[in-house]
């Protein structure tokens, strides 16, 4: 995650020191949705520009650039990335 991502994580994580998310390119129950606005070509940094239209039923229209690593994680650039906040994992 790159431009705008830290602000989004502050919002989702309620400004906490850590924030754990479950991400998927398949819909999940009770999720938020990042929507692809534009794919970037390689000389623009690759990846894509995404928008979070709503968060917890409030309109926020927050834009983020997710770098080329997004293609590696999802094996392509998803039109939508679904996410939800997760509790921290318990130490083993």
C-alpha positions in Angstrom: 0.0 0.0 0.0 1.3 3.4 -0.8 -0.3 6.9 -1.2 -3.4 7.4 1.0 -3.1 4.0 2.6 -1.8 5.2 5.9 -4.7 7.5 6.3 -7.1 4.7 5.4 -5.5 2.4 8.0 -5.7 5.2 10.6 -9.4 5.4 9.9 -10.1 1.7 10.0 -7.8 1.1 12.9 -9.2 4.1 14.8 -5.7 5.6 15.0 -4.3 2.6 16.9 -0.7 1.5 16.7 -1.6 -1.7 14.8 -4.4 -2.6 12.4 -5.2 -6.1 11.1 -7.2 -6.6 8.0 -8.6 -9.6 6.1 -8.4 -8.8 2.4 -10.0 -10.7 -0.5 -10.9 -10.3 -4.2 -14.0 -12.3 -3.3 -16.9 -10.9 -1.4 -17.1 -11.5 2.4 -19.8 -10.9 4.9 -19.7 -7.5 6.6 -17.0 -6.0 4.5 -15.9 -2.7 3.2 -15.0 -2.3 -0.5 -12.1 -0.6 -2.3 -13.0 0.0 -6.0 -10.5 0.3 -8.8 -10.7 3.7 -10.5 -7.7 3.4 -12.7 -4.8 1.0 -13.4 -1.5 2.6 -13.6 1.1 1.8 -16.2 4.6 0.8 -15.1 6.2 4.2 -15.5 3.5 5.7 -13.3 4.4 3.2 -10.5 2.1 0.3 -11.6 -0.7 -0.9 -9.4 -3.9 1.0 -9.3 -5.8 3.9 -7.9 -8.6 2.7 -5.6 -11.4 4.5 -3.8 -13.2 3.7 -0.6 -16.6 5.3 -1.3 -18.1 4.4 2.1 -16.8 3.2 5.4 -19.2 2.0 8.1 -22.1 3.3 6.1 -20.7 6.8 5.9 -19.6 8.4 2.6 -15.9 9.3 2.7 -14.6 8.9 -0.9 -11.1 8.2 0.3 -8.5 7.6 -2.5 -5.5 5.3 -2.2 -2.8 4.2 -4.6 -2.0 0.5 -4.2 1.4 -0.3 -5.8 2.3 -3.1 -8.2 2.6 -5.5 -5.3 -1.2 -5.6 -5.4 -0.9 -7.6 -8.7 1.4 -10.1 -7.0 -0.8 -10.6 -4.0 -4.1 -11.0 -6.0 -2.5 -12.5 -9.1 -3.8 -9.5 -11.1 -5.4 -6.1 -10.3 -8.9 -6.7 -8.8 -11.8 -4.5 -9.7 -12.8 -4.6 -6.1 -10.9 -5.5 -2.9 -13.0 -6.5 0.0 -11.7 -6.0 3.5 -12.7 -6.2 7.1 -10.9 -5.4 10.4 -9.7 -8.4 12.3 -8.6 -8.8 15.9 -4.9 -9.3 16.4 -3.8 -13.0 16.3 -3.0 -14.6 19.6 0.6 -15.5 20.1 1.4 -19.2 19.8 
